[in-house]
Amino acid sequence: CGCAHNTTGPHCDQCLPGFYGDASEGTPDDCQRCSCPLTLAFSPTCVLQRAGEFTCDQCQLGYAGAKCERCADGYYGDPAEPGRRCLACECNGNMDPAEAGHCDGRTGECLKCLGHTAGLHCERCADGFYGDAVTLKNCQACGCHGDGSLSTVCHVITGQCECKAHVIGQTCGRCQVRHLLGNGCRLCECNQSGALSASCDEEGRCQCITGVTGDKCDRCERGYYSFTESGCTPCDCAHTHGNCNADTGECICPPHTLGLKCEECEEGHWGHNDVSGCKVCNCSAAGSSSSRCELQSGQCRCRPHFSGLRCDRCALGYKNFPECTACNCSPDGTREEFCDPALGVCGCEDHGRCSCKENVGGSGCDECKTGTFGLTAQNPAGCSPCFCFGVSSVCEELGGLIRVPVSSDHTHHIDSHYRKPFLLSYGGRLSYTLAFFALDGLGLANHEPQVLMRGGHLRKLVIYTELPAPENGVRTGQEVPLTEHKWKYFNSVSDEAVSHADFMSVLSNVEYIIIKASYGSGLQQSRISNISLDTALEADEARQGGDEARLVEACECALGYAGLSCQECAPGFYRQAVSELSMKGRKRPLIRPCVPCRCNNHSLSCDLDTGECLGCQHSTAGEHCHVCTAGYYGKVQGSVRDCSLCTCPLREIKTKTIYKNKNLFKLLI
């Protein structure tokens, strides 16, 4: 059948392309023309969304929106206005078409010109650039000279800058003849009598004739006198090294010289020169002991606490010139760059303050900051952080101990037979003697770690230190400092030094110490002996005496902890089980924490590892003193009267106590 009213289909139940609506309603207005956006359609079809609503689904190139009512990126115009269309933006190829918003969607103005171009259509070079923006696309900087040009903008095609007076060149970088560049160009002003020409160099110096000097060639140089239109006359003064009065020609000595041949310096002068004479010593009256100085170097004679060529500043270790009072900065706690190790003194900054290491304070850098201890010069931070197994940050250095070596009968490996806490070894040394014999003393093995040490509690670490390889066939003694500063993490991608906490953790539970004994190539024999590890003892325990033991910490432990480094549980506490700990993150403990014994107030101690109560009192029994012992009854609640004696007057009842699966049973027999 022939469908009417803009319908189509076998039963005229569909709208023709370009129309939308519900053709099944049977009215002449069922199918309406798609307005995309007006009667001028920029989409051949549209789709009915809901009653009275439609979307244009095939917008032509350059159009966008639900009804093609606006221009797409890269096009401009107003399709919603009758008779208007969307046209492609023309930016002469000087924009990125993939970049959103590169031109104005209404006016077509290019907004993001590239290649130093500008203009409504990127058709010219931007200010400060010149060239062909459309065809060659070679816009380049004008490069106008800052002193010679009037602005940074040049001719957009030729690149010629606008020059100041007497300035020439495309970039205004040169002066006309007889002119000097500098905020424009000015006349050289060369003296006509003394100069070879009217031109000068970039610094304004004219080229002078013989015997004449000065930037303008307007005076006689040394050895000449009487400046006239014809130049200068040579001095006739051989005995004064050619020096004469520049006006009269009278023979005179160079400045500050004396003697028949002007061969000496006047008092208070130095550095004799036949031409320039002598220089003044200029010694500081406050810092020097004399106005004289050394004739060759000019060094003045400084008083104590003063230094410098003229004794005009304080010596290292003193402050506030000219008083120069002592800085009193401790060499142990002051930053290395302010100290002279050979002299054993340290300087202070300009304001007179000592410059302390990271963990050091006090006006003289002689005190450890809170949370640190043991001030030493060898420590880059000055003081070591309190270790205390992480349970306290308050400690001090323990005095009265003597450093004593402990020998091992092993040859190269201190293993589990020797395993123990070495906390008292911190600050001491690992010592040994080594000799090796090889066909060649050099080899890759010489560059391997010299000493390996493994230890720790909940986290095992292997650390190492490097030492110079011994010479082939030479018996060599080695001493390894037992501080963290020269130890590193084994198999680590980082080259950082071991932290104080990690080093102490390893020392607290050493599993092994391995000392390298093979070196060179073609090893034939190696010997290692005299292995010893320092520890610290009370003075009365050290029979043979020794040096004072430094860097041993004494911590103020938290409740439940004991020992110099809080490494032990106090009475009434035991080690918490590993299964109860969180081992993730940086805050994981270094050692199993100490927790109170759970003995219901009926025992003061328990097993360190299991927590089982020891010696239950007040007639209690069980793992946690949680039941009454045989012959007693009651409910254990933490009181000394929890358990009462059984009163059985009719007959004597004997009881037998057995334990099974940690539960207490009483059997009558």
Buried (B, 14 or more C-beta within 10 A) or exposed (E): EEBEBBBBEEEBBBBBEBBBBBBEEEEEEBBBBBBBBBEEBBBBBBEBEEEEEBBBBBBBEBBBBBBBBBBBBBBBBBBEEEEEBBEBBBBBBBBEEEEEEBBBBEEBBBBBBBBBBBBBBBBBBBBBBBBEBBEEBEBEBBBBBEBBBBEBBBEBEEBBBBBBEBBBBBBBBBBEEBBBBEEBBBBBBBBEBBBEEBBBEEEBBBEBBEBBBBBBBBBBBBBBBBBEEEBBBBBEBEEBBBBBEBEEBEBBBBBBBBEEEBEBBBEBBBBBEBEBBBBBBBBBEEBBEBBBBEBEEBBBBBBEBBBBBBBBBBBBBBBEBEEBEEBBBBBBBBBEEBBEEEEEBBBBEEEEBBBBBEBBBBBBBBBBBEBBBBBBBEBEBBBBBBBBBBBBBBBBBBEEBBBBBBEBEBEBBBEEEBBEBBBBBBBBBBBBBBBBBBEEBEBEBBEBBBBBBBBBBBEEBBBBBBBEBBEBEEEBEBEBBBBBBEBBBBEEEEEEBBEBBBBBBBBBBBBBBBBBBBBBEEBEEBEBEEBBBBBBBEEEEBEEEBEEBBBBBBBEBBEBBBBBBBBBBBEBBBBBEEEEEEEEEEEEBBBBBBBBBBBBBBBEBBEBEEBBBEEBEBBBBBBBBBBBBBBBBBEBEEEEEBBEEBEEEEEEEEEEEEEEEEEBEBEEE
